[in-house]
Amino acid sequence: MSNIVMPDTRYTSEVQSLFLYLEQYIQYRLHIELKKEVMPAPQFQLTGDQSPLSRFIKDNQLSEVDTVLLLLALTPHFTPSLLNTIISSYFPNGNEFVDFGGVKGKFHRGIIPTGETALYILAGNHLEERAALIDYLNTGSGLFREQILYVDDVPKGEPKMSGKLLIDEEFSSFLTTGRIQRPKLSQKFPAKLINTDLVWDDLVLQEKTMQQIQEIEIWLKHNEVLMNDWKMGNKIKPGYRVLFYGSPGTGKTLTASLLGKYTKRDVYRIDLSMVISKYIGETEKNLSSLFDKAANKDWILFFDEADSIFGKRTNVRDAHDKYANQEVSYLLQRIEAHPGLVILASNFKTNIDSAFTRRFQTMIEFQVPGPEERLHLWQRILPEEIGLENTISLEEISRKYAITGANIVNVVQYACLKTIASGKKELQLNYLLEGLKKEYNKEGKTIKINI
């Protein structure tokens, strides 16, 4: 028990106060609608800002309506029995109360609020007020606009507002625990968080390439000022679209990771094998789920080996070609509308459909490093704890063997392990040469190396 930290009593008191307000508001609505008695609405007042929930309400200056909506969506997470208890007090015989909405979950035993529940609590059975509230949810509420809250999809033919009133999983985690629970790789979210312990100095690129990457950093740091403070949001399309192209191992993935690290953003690499489906409409569905999840999260989306889905459209010869082209068109629409940074990585610029390339803010070539860059890579990657055999000339190796940074990492790993196994006190030249030969062989290249 010594490792368990109990929550601050002020935190608990604030949360209890918030849900007491929600309870009173629901009772106020039920009293008016069912007993037809006029009574004053409960007054909302924050008692502090120690809890994540209180801080969120305060920092975002939520209106009373949005506060009720947020608390209602969080009710199953904080107080699962609250809605059941209130309704039971008005219907002790268990009569069904259709106007209130709500559904039962597969495992959750309490009432899960729906859009109908929100309409009833905030507008009762007043048709004009309900219509105004629906319009507010569609166009006015920041919680719905930012997709923090949403009404779940319903089967065809069912009323839209009969869907569950849900809160985004990451926000739910943050508002209940104070920590963001990042999404895990799954069919519904085909992306994996990537990060790095390296720093910008470990990334060795040509000067022109580094300058272009700095342009992305500028956008990440100053886009909010441009779009909001300078009022350019109605003149410039949202988001920033970038193409990284060049041979494997030249630093495309590391660059994406470093951009996230130094601008404090999560970087998600999209697993395209989980996105692309042979079934008609499934690819679009998977992409829609991904972009919906990423909207307004300030994430960086990194599509590695993007050729497989962003490649050139073909002439329509059969139904398969038709739907493949539709997938590309759908992608184009979603990427253009996405407000964040999207990076596509490809081995060749010409592999990407021209409809995408016209919409990139920048296209950055990652060239195979030259002799000077290779020397810098060798010097940074080789371990500092062990010396080099005196016959090793890094300058000569850098000049003779045109390989990428990823190749150099593999060579150094191989040579270090062989040196450890042999009991040598210095890194041996023959092990470096063996490693170089292995890298060339892997890529189907033949090279004469005297070992």
Backbone torsions as a table, in degrees:
resi	resn	phi	psi	omega
1	MET	NA	-17.5	-174.6
2	SER	-66.0	-22.1	-178.7
3	ASN	-88.6	-6.0	-178.4
4	ILE	-88.2	125.1	179.3
5	VAL	-99.5	119.7	179.5
6	MET	-76.5	143.4	180.0
7	PRO	-65.9	150.5	175.9
8	ASP	-57.6	135.9	-178.8
9	THR	-61.9	-29.3	177.6
10	ARG	-66.6	-36.9	176.7
11	TYR	-59.3	-50.9	-178.3
12	THR	-61.5	-43.2	-178.8
13	SER	-63.2	-40.6	179.9
14	GLU	-63.8	-46.6	-179.0
15	VAL	-63.8	-42.8	177.8
16	GLN	-60.7	-40.6	179.4
17	SER	-63.3	-39.7	179.8
18	LEU	-65.0	-44.7	-178.2
19	PHE	-77.7	-22.3	170.6
20	LEU	-65.8	-40.2	176.6
21	TYR	-61.3	-45.8	178.8
22	LEU	-60.2	-43.8	179.1
23	GLU	-59.2	-45.3	-179.9
24	GLN	-64.6	-36.4	-179.6
25	TYR	-67.7	-42.0	178.4
26	ILE	-63.7	-43.1	178.8
27	GLN	-63.2	-38.2	176.1
28	TYR	-58.8	-46.0	-179.6
29	ARG	-65.6	-45.3	-179.7
30	LEU	-63.6	-38.1	-179.1
31	HIS	-64.0	-43.9	179.9
32	ILE	-66.5	-46.8	-173.8
33	GLU	-74.1	-39.0	-173.4
34	LEU	-92.7	-37.6	-177.8
35	LYS	-100.0	-5.7	177.0
36	LYS	55.5	36.7	179.0
37	GLU	-112.6	136.0	178.5
38	VAL	-79.9	132.1	178.1
39	MET	-149.1	152.4	-179.0
40	PRO	-71.1	143.5	176.6
41	ALA	-70.8	147.7	177.4
42	PRO	-64.9	145.0	-178.8
43	GLN	-91.3	127.4	-179.6
44	PHE	-85.2	134.3	178.3
45	GLN	-152.8	126.4	176.5
46	LEU	-72.9	136.7	179.9
47	THR	-95.4	-4.6	179.9
48	GLY	170.2	-172.4	179.1
49	ASP	-140.6	39.4	178.9
50	GLN	-85.4	-28.3	-178.4
51	SER	-91.2	151.2	176.3
52	PRO	-57.1	-36.3	-178.9
53	LEU	-66.0	-46.1	178.8
54	SER	-63.7	-42.5	-179.8
55	ARG	-62.8	-40.4	-179.4
56	PHE	-62.7	-45.2	178.9
57	ILE	-62.0	-43.5	-178.4
58	LYS	-69.2	-49.6	-175.0
59	ASP	-63.9	-33.2	-178.1
60	ASN	-96.0	3.4	177.1
61	GLN	48.2	52.0	-177.7
62	LEU	-65.4	139.1	174.4
63	SER	-70.5	169.3	178.5
64	GLU	-61.6	-40.2	179.3
65	VAL	-62.1	-48.6	-179.3
66	ASP	-65.6	-34.0	178.0
67	THR	-64.4	-43.5	177.6
68	VAL	-62.7	-43.9	179.2
69	LEU	-60.4	-45.3	-179.3
70	LEU	-63.7	-47.1	-179.8
71	LEU	-63.6	-38.5	179.9
72	LEU	-64.1	-43.4	178.7
73	ALA	-65.5	-29.4	-179.3
74	LEU	-85.6	-11.2	-175.5
75	THR	-53.8	-47.3	179.0
76	PRO	-60.6	-23.7	-178.1
77	HIS	-86.1	-35.8	-176.9
78	PHE	-95.7	-50.6	-175.4
79	THR	-132.9	79.6	-172.4
80	PRO	-58.5	-26.8	-175.1
81	SER	-94.2	-2.5	-171.3
82	LEU	-58.3	-51.9	-176.3
83	LEU	-65.6	-40.4	177.1
84	ASN	-60.1	-44.2	-177.5
85	THR	-62.5	-43.7	-178.8
86	ILE	-65.7	-48.9	-178.1
87	ILE	-63.7	-39.1	-179.9
88	SER	-63.4	-32.1	179.7
89	SER	-69.1	-25.0	177.8
90	TYR	-94.5	-24.0	179.5
91	PHE	-129.4	71.5	-175.5
92	PRO	-62.7	-21.4	-179.1
93	ASN	-89.1	3.6	176.2
94	GLY	78.1	24.1	178.7
95	ASN	-64.1	145.1	179.5
96	GLU	-74.6	132.7	-177.4
97	PHE	-114.8	88.2	-172.7
98	VAL	-63.8	-40.3	-175.1
99	ASP	-58.2	-30.1	-175.0
100	PHE	-75.4	-19.1	-178.4
101	GLY	68.7	-153.8	-179.0
102	GLY	89.7	148.6	179.3
103	VAL	-135.5	163.9	173.6
104	LYS	-94.8	140.2	177.2
105	GLY	-86.0	172.1	178.6
106	LYS	-67.8	-36.8	-180.0
107	PHE	-117.6	-31.5	-179.4
108	HIS	-70.3	126.0	-174.7
109	ARG	-87.8	-17.9	-179.0
110	GLY	-88.3	-176.1	178.0
111	ILE	-80.3	127.9	171.7
112	ILE	-95.2	120.2	-176.0
113	PRO	-65.6	149.4	176.6
114	THR	-117.3	178.6	173.4
115	GLY	-59.6	-35.4	177.3
116	GLU	-62.7	-36.9	177.7
117	THR	-61.9	-44.8	179.4
118	ALA	-63.2	-42.4	179.4
119	LEU	-60.6	-44.1	-177.4
120	TYR	-67.0	-45.5	-177.2
121	ILE	-64.1	-39.2	-174.5
122	LEU	-92.2	-23.4	-175.7
123	ALA	-131.8	-3.7	-179.7
124	GLY	60.7	-138.4	178.7
125	ASN	-106.5	21.4	178.7
126	HIS	-83.0	110.6	-170.9
127	LEU	-61.4	-42.1	-179.0
128	GLU	-64.9	-41.8	179.6
129	GLU	-66.5	-37.8	178.3
130	ARG	-65.5	-42.4	179.1
131	ALA	-63.5	-41.6	179.2
132	ALA	-64.9	-37.4	179.9
133	LEU	-68.3	-41.4	177.3
134	ILE	-60.3	-42.6	178.0
135	ASP	-63.4	-38.4	179.1
136	TYR	-64.2	-40.8	179.0
137	LEU	-64.6	-35.3	-176.8
138	ASN	-79.3	-30.0	-171.0
139	THR	-130.0	-22.1	-170.6
140	GLY	-109.6	-34.4	-173.6
141	SER	-72.8	123.3	176.7
142	GLY	-64.3	-31.5	180.0
143	LEU	-63.8	-38.7	179.0
144	PHE	-81.4	-36.6	179.7
145	ARG	-62.8	-39.2	179.1
146	GLU	-86.5	3.8	178.0
147	GLN	59.1	30.5	170.3
148	ILE	-73.6	-41.1	172.6
149	LEU	-114.8	151.5	175.9
150	TYR	-160.2	156.5	174.2
151	VAL	-95.8	124.5	-174.4
152	ASP	-63.7	152.5	177.6
153	ASP	-64.1	149.9	179.6
154	VAL	-123.9	158.9	176.9
155	PRO	-59.5	153.2	-179.7
156	LYS	-56.1	131.7	180.0
157	GLY	97.1	-15.9	178.3
158	GLU	-86.1	147.0	177.6
159	PRO	-60.8	136.3	-177.9
160	LYS	-54.6	-42.9	-174.6
161	MET	-76.3	-0.4	174.7
162	SER	-83.3	-3.0	175.8
163	GLY	-73.2	154.6	-179.0
164	LYS	-62.2	140.4	171.8
165	LEU	-83.9	110.4	-171.4
166	LEU	-119.2	158.6	176.4
167	ILE	-118.0	140.9	178.3
168	ASP	-52.9	137.6	-173.1
169	GLU	-60.3	-39.8	-178.5
170	GLU	-67.2	-39.9	178.0
171	PHE	-69.1	-38.2	177.3
172	SER	-59.5	-44.3	178.6
173	SER	-62.4	-44.3	-178.1
174	PHE	-66.1	-43.7	-175.6
175	LEU	-74.2	-21.2	178.5
176	THR	-94.5	-32.5	-174.9
177	THR	-119.4	-15.4	-175.8
178	GLY	84.6	1.0	179.7
179	ARG	-124.5	142.9	178.8
180	ILE	-85.9	124.2	175.4
181	GLN	-93.9	108.1	-174.9
182	ARG	-73.2	145.5	-178.3
183	PRO	-66.1	147.5	178.7
184	LYS	-100.7	155.3	178.9
185	LEU	-58.6	125.4	179.0
186	SER	-158.5	174.8	178.6
187	GLN	-63.7	-32.8	179.4
188	LYS	-78.4	-23.7	178.3
189	PHE	-135.7	83.7	-173.6
190	PRO	-80.0	58.4	-178.5
191	ALA	-149.1	151.0	-178.1
192	LYS	-126.2	135.1	177.6
193	LEU	-65.8	130.7	176.6
194	ILE	-122.5	146.1	177.1
195	ASN	-149.4	179.1	-177.6
196	THR	-150.5	150.1	173.4
197	ASP	-93.1	-4.2	-178.4
198	LEU	-78.6	170.1	179.9
199	VAL	-124.1	173.0	-177.5
200	TRP	-57.9	-33.7	-179.2
201	ASP	-64.8	-21.9	178.7
202	ASP	-79.1	-14.0	179.5
203	LEU	-93.4	111.7	-176.7
204	VAL	-105.1	106.6	-179.1
205	LEU	-132.1	165.6	176.5
206	GLN	-69.6	154.0	-173.3
207	GLU	-57.7	-41.4	-179.2
208	LYS	-61.9	-41.4	179.9
209	THR	-64.5	-43.1	179.7
210	MET	-63.2	-38.2	178.8
211	GLN	-63.5	-39.4	178.7
212	GLN	-68.1	-36.3	177.6
213	ILE	-66.2	-36.0	177.6
214	GLN	-63.2	-28.7	176.2
215	GLU	-64.1	-36.4	177.5
216	ILE	-66.7	-42.2	177.4
217	GLU	-58.5	-40.2	179.7
218	ILE	-61.5	-44.1	178.7
219	TRP	-62.7	-45.2	-178.8
220	LEU	-59.9	-36.4	-176.1
221	LYS	-83.5	-29.1	-168.9
222	HIS	-122.9	4.4	-177.6
223	ASN	-62.3	-37.4	-178.4
224	GLU	-62.0	-41.3	178.7
225	VAL	-63.7	-44.4	-178.5
226	LEU	-61.5	-48.0	-173.5
227	MET	-77.2	-36.6	-173.5
228	ASN	-100.1	-58.5	-176.4
229	ASP	-67.5	-38.4	179.9
230	TRP	-91.0	1.6	174.4
231	LYS	56.9	41.8	179.7
232	MET	-98.3	4.9	-176.3
233	GLY	-62.0	-26.7	179.7
234	ASN	-92.2	1.7	-178.5
235	LYS	-116.3	-23.5	-176.2
236	ILE	-119.0	136.2	178.0
237	LYS	-65.0	146.9	-179.2
238	PRO	-69.0	160.6	173.4
239	GLY	80.2	177.0	-178.8
240	TYR	-145.1	126.5	-174.3
241	ARG	-117.8	129.0	-172.7
242	VAL	-133.2	142.3	171.8
243	LEU	-111.9	123.8	168.7
244	PHE	-100.7	125.0	176.7
245	TYR	-135.8	147.1	-178.7
246	GLY	153.2	172.0	-176.4
247	SER	-60.5	152.6	175.8
248	PRO	-58.4	144.3	175.9
249	GLY	85.0	10.1	-176.9
250	THR	-96.7	2.4	171.9
251	GLY	111.5	13.1	-176.1
252	LYS	-67.0	-48.4	-179.4
253	THR	-67.9	-41.5	179.0
254	LEU	-61.6	-39.4	178.8
255	THR	-61.7	-44.7	178.5
256	ALA	-60.3	-42.5	-179.9
257	SER	-63.8	-41.5	-179.2
258	LEU	-69.4	-35.6	176.0
259	LEU	-59.6	-42.0	177.5
260	GLY	-67.1	-43.2	-177.3
261	LYS	-61.0	-44.1	-172.7
262	TYR	-89.2	-7.3	173.4
263	THR	-114.8	10.4	175.9
264	LYS	56.4	49.8	176.2
265	ARG	-126.5	145.9	174.7
266	ASP	-75.4	139.3	177.9
267	VAL	-113.2	123.9	179.4
268	TYR	-114.5	122.5	176.2
269	ARG	-89.6	123.4	-175.8
270	ILE	-78.1	128.6	176.0
271	ASP	-87.8	96.2	-173.9
272	LEU	-67.2	-21.6	177.4
273	SER	-65.6	-25.3	178.4
274	MET	-91.1	-13.8	-179.2
275	VAL	-87.2	-47.3	-173.4
276	ILE	-76.2	130.8	-179.9
277	SER	-130.7	146.5	177.4
278	LYS	-78.3	-12.6	-178.4
279	TYR	-86.3	136.1	-175.9
280	ILE	-60.9	127.9	176.9
281	GLY	88.6	-16.8	-175.8
282	GLU	-71.9	-36.7	179.3
283	THR	-62.3	-45.7	178.3
284	GLU	-61.5	-40.4	179.3
285	LYS	-61.7	-43.7	179.6
286	ASN	-65.2	-41.1	179.0
287	LEU	-67.7	-39.0	178.7
288	SER	-61.2	-43.7	178.7
289	SER	-60.6	-41.3	-179.5
290	LEU	-65.0	-50.5	-176.9
291	PHE	-68.7	-34.9	176.7
292	ASP	-62.4	-41.0	-179.4
293	LYS	-67.6	-35.8	-174.9
294	ALA	-84.7	-13.9	-176.5
295	ALA	-58.8	130.1	175.3
296	ASN	62.7	21.4	178.3
297	LYS	-97.1	-11.0	-177.6
298	ASP	64.6	29.6	176.1
299	TRP	-86.3	162.7	168.7
300	ILE	-105.7	122.8	178.5
301	LEU	-98.1	124.9	-175.0
302	PHE	-119.0	109.0	178.5
303	PHE	-94.3	97.2	179.1
304	ASP	-81.2	148.0	-178.0
305	GLU	48.9	52.6	-170.6
306	ALA	-71.1	-10.3	-177.1
307	ASP	-55.2	-33.8	-172.8
308	SER	-65.0	-21.5	-178.1
309	ILE	-127.2	-20.7	179.3
310	PHE	-105.4	13.5	-176.5
311	GLY	-71.2	176.2	-175.0
312	LYS	-64.8	140.4	175.0
313	ARG	-73.4	150.1	-175.8
314	THR	-106.0	164.9	170.7
315	ASN	-66.8	139.9	-175.3
316	VAL	-76.8	110.7	177.2
317	ARG	-107.4	-28.1	-179.8
318	ASP	-151.9	-177.1	-177.3
319	ALA	-62.6	-34.1	-179.5
320	HIS	-62.8	-44.1	178.4
321	ASP	-62.4	-39.8	-178.9
322	LYS	-60.4	-47.0	-177.4
323	TYR	-75.2	-30.3	175.4
324	ALA	-63.4	-41.2	177.3
325	ASN	-67.1	-34.6	176.5
326	GLN	-63.8	-37.1	178.1
327	GLU	-61.3	-44.0	179.8
328	VAL	-63.9	-42.0	179.5
329	SER	-63.5	-40.2	179.3
330	TYR	-64.2	-42.9	177.9
331	LEU	-58.4	-42.7	-179.0
332	LEU	-59.2	-43.3	179.6
333	GLN	-64.7	-45.1	-176.2
334	ARG	-68.5	-39.2	-180.0
335	ILE	-66.9	-40.2	179.1
336	GLU	-64.3	-31.6	-177.7
337	ALA	-88.2	-13.6	-175.8
338	HIS	-72.2	129.7	-173.5
339	PRO	-81.8	-4.6	-176.0
340	GLY	-105.8	-167.2	179.3
341	LEU	-86.9	125.8	175.8
342	VAL	-119.1	124.9	179.3
343	ILE	-115.5	125.3	173.0
344	LEU	-104.6	134.4	178.8
345	ALA	-118.3	134.2	-179.5
346	SER	-146.1	154.6	176.6
347	ASN	-73.1	-30.0	-176.9
348	PHE	-136.7	132.9	179.3
349	LYS	-60.7	-36.5	-175.3
350	THR	-70.3	-11.7	179.2
351	ASN	-76.1	-18.5	-174.2
352	ILE	-89.6	137.1	180.0
353	ASP	-56.5	136.9	-176.7
354	SER	-63.3	-23.9	177.4
355	ALA	-62.9	-30.4	176.5
356	PHE	-80.6	-44.7	-173.7
357	THR	-61.8	-30.5	178.7
358	ARG	-66.6	-21.1	-174.4
359	ARG	-103.7	0.8	175.4
360	PHE	-73.9	136.1	172.4
361	GLN	-71.3	-32.4	178.7
362	THR	-154.2	148.5	175.7
363	MET	-123.6	123.2	-171.6
364	ILE	-116.5	123.4	178.4
365	GLU	-90.0	129.7	175.0
366	PHE	-104.1	100.4	-175.8
367	GLN	-84.4	154.8	171.7
368	VAL	-61.1	130.4	-174.6
369	PRO	-61.2	144.0	176.0
370	GLY	-81.7	-179.2	-176.8
371	PRO	-55.0	-41.6	-177.9
372	GLU	-66.8	-43.2	178.4
373	GLU	-66.6	-38.1	-179.9
374	ARG	-64.8	-39.3	178.1
375	LEU	-61.0	-43.8	179.7
376	HIS	-62.6	-39.4	178.9
377	LEU	-64.7	-46.3	177.9
378	TRP	-57.3	-44.6	-177.1
379	GLN	-65.3	-35.6	-178.3
380	ARG	-79.5	-32.5	-172.8
381	ILE	-86.3	-32.6	-179.9
382	LEU	-63.3	141.2	-177.7
383	PRO	-66.3	142.4	179.4
384	GLU	-81.9	-17.6	-172.6
385	GLU	-79.7	-10.9	-177.4
386	ILE	-134.0	143.1	-179.1
387	GLY	-81.5	174.2	178.1
388	LEU	-105.8	143.6	172.5
389	GLU	-55.0	140.3	-171.3
390	ASN	-66.2	-12.1	178.0
391	THR	-84.5	-6.3	-178.3
392	ILE	-81.5	126.1	173.3
393	SER	-119.4	104.4	-179.7
394	LEU	-63.3	-32.3	178.3
395	GLU	-62.2	-43.4	-179.3
396	GLU	-69.1	-42.5	178.7
397	ILE	-61.6	-42.6	-179.9
398	SER	-63.4	-36.2	-178.5
399	ARG	-74.2	-37.7	-171.7
400	LYS	-83.7	-32.4	-170.2
401	TYR	-116.3	107.0	-177.4
402	ALA	-85.4	88.6	-179.5
403	ILE	-126.8	168.3	-177.3
404	THR	-90.3	172.3	176.8
405	GLY	-61.0	-38.9	178.5
406	ALA	-63.8	-38.7	176.4
407	ASN	-61.9	-43.3	-178.3
408	ILE	-62.9	-40.7	176.9
409	VAL	-58.5	-44.5	180.0
410	ASN	-63.9	-42.1	179.8
411	VAL	-63.3	-45.4	-178.9
412	VAL	-64.0	-42.1	178.4
413	GLN	-60.1	-46.1	-179.9
414	TYR	-60.5	-48.7	-176.7
415	ALA	-64.6	-38.2	179.8
416	CYS	-65.6	-44.8	-179.5
417	LEU	-64.1	-41.6	178.5
418	LYS	-64.5	-37.3	179.2
419	THR	-66.6	-43.3	178.0
420	ILE	-61.7	-45.6	-178.0
421	ALA	-63.9	-32.3	-178.0
422	SER	-82.8	-11.4	-179.3
423	GLY	78.9	11.1	179.5
424	LYS	-71.3	154.3	-179.4
425	LYS	-97.8	-9.3	179.0
426	GLU	-132.4	150.1	177.5
427	LEU	-67.6	130.5	-172.8
428	GLN	-93.6	140.6	179.8
429	LEU	-61.6	-41.4	-176.5
430	ASN	-63.9	-30.2	178.0
431	TYR	-71.1	-38.9	175.8
432	LEU	-61.9	-42.4	-179.4
433	LEU	-67.9	-37.6	175.8
434	GLU	-62.0	-42.7	178.8
435	GLY	-63.8	-40.1	177.3
436	LEU	-62.3	-42.3	179.9
437	LYS	-63.6	-39.8	178.3
438	LYS	-61.2	-41.9	-178.7
439	GLU	-65.9	-41.1	177.8
440	TYR	-65.1	-41.2	-180.0
441	ASN	-63.7	-37.9	-179.9
442	LYS	-59.9	-34.0	-177.9
443	GLU	-93.7	11.2	176.7
444	GLY	72.5	22.8	179.5
445	LYS	-104.7	144.2	176.1
446	THR	-106.6	136.9	179.6
447	ILE	-147.1	142.3	178.8
448	LYS	-92.8	113.6	177.6
449	ILE	-124.7	122.4	178.4
450	ASN	-80.4	113.5	-179.1
451	ILE	-107.1	NA	NA
